[in-house]
Amino acid sequence: MMKKIVCDLCEKEFKLTQNKIKTVKVTEDISKMYFKCPKCKHEYLIAYQNREMQDNAKEIQRLYEESKKKELTFQDLEEINKKAEDLKNRNIELNARFIKFFEK
């Protein structure tokens, strides 16, 4: 993964690579993922994450792999997509709660 980023504060353009993404524990169960501008050190939040969110992400990946099976019916695919969407929405909801709590 490599993405070009332009800092909102100093306008420096830089490449975001996996090794620039940092993870720190904020509680026993919650981690914060972020990166910093290499010039001005402004911090950009990617997401908060806990065990439930990690498990949900693994389940979404499993559902995606399952959806590739050729013998699935349209109804099967709809059910898989619904489950994956529900898990994704749950992760978005949890992340929003953590942002509200930790980013006061």
C-alpha positions as CSV (number, residue, x, y, z in Angstrom):
1,M,0.0,0.0,0.0
2,M,1.3,3.4,-1.0
3,K,-0.8,6.5,-1.2
4,K,0.2,10.1,-1.9
5,I,-1.0,12.5,0.8
6,V,-0.9,16.3,1.0
7,C,-0.7,17.7,4.6
8,D,-3.7,20.0,5.4
9,L,-1.4,22.2,7.5
10,C,1.9,22.6,5.7
11,E,0.9,21.3,2.3
12,K,3.8,18.9,2.1
13,E,3.2,16.0,-0.3
14,F,4.4,12.7,1.0
15,K,3.9,9.0,0.4
16,L,2.0,7.0,3.0
17,T,3.4,3.5,3.3
18,Q,2.4,0.8,5.7
19,N,5.5,1.4,7.8
20,K,4.5,5.0,8.5
21,I,1.2,3.9,10.0
22,K,1.6,3.7,13.8
23,T,-0.6,1.9,16.3
24,V,-0.7,2.7,20.0
25,K,-2.8,1.3,22.8
26,V,-5.1,3.8,24.4
27,T,-6.8,1.3,26.8
28,E,-6.2,-2.4,27.4
29,D,-8.7,-3.3,24.5
30,I,-8.6,-0.2,22.3
31,S,-5.8,0.8,19.8
32,K,-5.4,4.0,17.8
33,M,-4.0,3.9,14.3
34,Y,-2.6,7.1,12.9
35,F,0.2,8.6,10.8
36,K,2.1,11.9,11.0
37,C,3.2,14.4,8.4
38,P,7.0,14.1,8.2
39,K,7.5,17.8,7.9
40,C,5.2,19.5,10.5
41,K,4.3,16.3,12.5
42,H,0.5,16.9,12.3
43,E,-1.2,13.7,13.3
44,Y,-3.9,12.1,11.2
45,L,-6.2,9.6,12.8
46,I,-7.0,6.5,10.7
47,A,-9.2,4.7,13.2
48,Y,-9.7,3.3,16.6
49,Q,-10.0,-0.4,16.9
50,N,-10.8,-3.1,19.5
51,R,-11.1,-6.9,19.4
52,E,-14.7,-6.9,18.2
53,M,-13.8,-4.7,15.3
54,Q,-10.8,-6.9,14.4
55,D,-13.0,-10.0,14.5
56,N,-15.6,-8.2,12.4
57,A,-13.0,-7.4,9.8
58,K,-11.8,-11.0,9.7
59,E,-15.4,-12.2,9.3
60,I,-16.0,-9.7,6.4
61,Q,-12.9,-11.1,4.7
62,R,-14.2,-14.6,5.2
63,L,-17.6,-13.6,3.8
64,Y,-15.9,-12.0,0.8
65,E,-14.0,-15.3,0.1
66,E,-17.3,-17.3,0.5
67,S,-19.0,-15.0,-2.0
68,K,-16.6,-16.1,-4.7
69,K,-18.0,-19.7,-4.7
70,K,-19.6,-20.5,-8.0
71,E,-22.5,-22.6,-6.6
72,L,-24.0,-19.8,-4.6
73,T,-27.5,-18.5,-5.5
74,F,-28.5,-14.9,-5.8
75,Q,-30.2,-15.2,-2.4
76,D,-27.0,-16.6,-0.8
77,L,-25.1,-13.6,-2.2
78,E,-27.6,-11.2,-0.9
79,E,-27.4,-12.8,2.6
80,I,-23.6,-12.7,2.6
81,N,-23.6,-9.1,1.5
82,K,-26.1,-8.2,4.2
83,K,-24.0,-9.8,6.9
84,A,-20.9,-8.1,5.7
85,E,-22.6,-4.7,5.5
86,D,-24.0,-5.1,9.0
87,L,-20.5,-5.9,10.3
88,K,-19.0,-2.9,8.5
89,N,-21.7,-0.6,9.9
90,R,-21.0,-1.9,13.4
91,N,-17.3,-1.1,13.0
92,I,-18.1,2.4,11.8
93,E,-20.4,2.9,14.8
94,L,-17.8,1.7,17.2
95,N,-15.1,3.8,15.6
96,A,-17.4,6.9,15.9
97,R,-18.0,6.2,19.6
98,F,-14.2,5.9,20.2
99,I,-13.5,9.1,18.3
100,K,-16.1,11.0,20.3
101,F,-14.7,9.7,23.6
102,F,-10.9,10.0,22.9
103,E,-10.8,13.0,20.5
104,K,-12.4,15.6,22.8
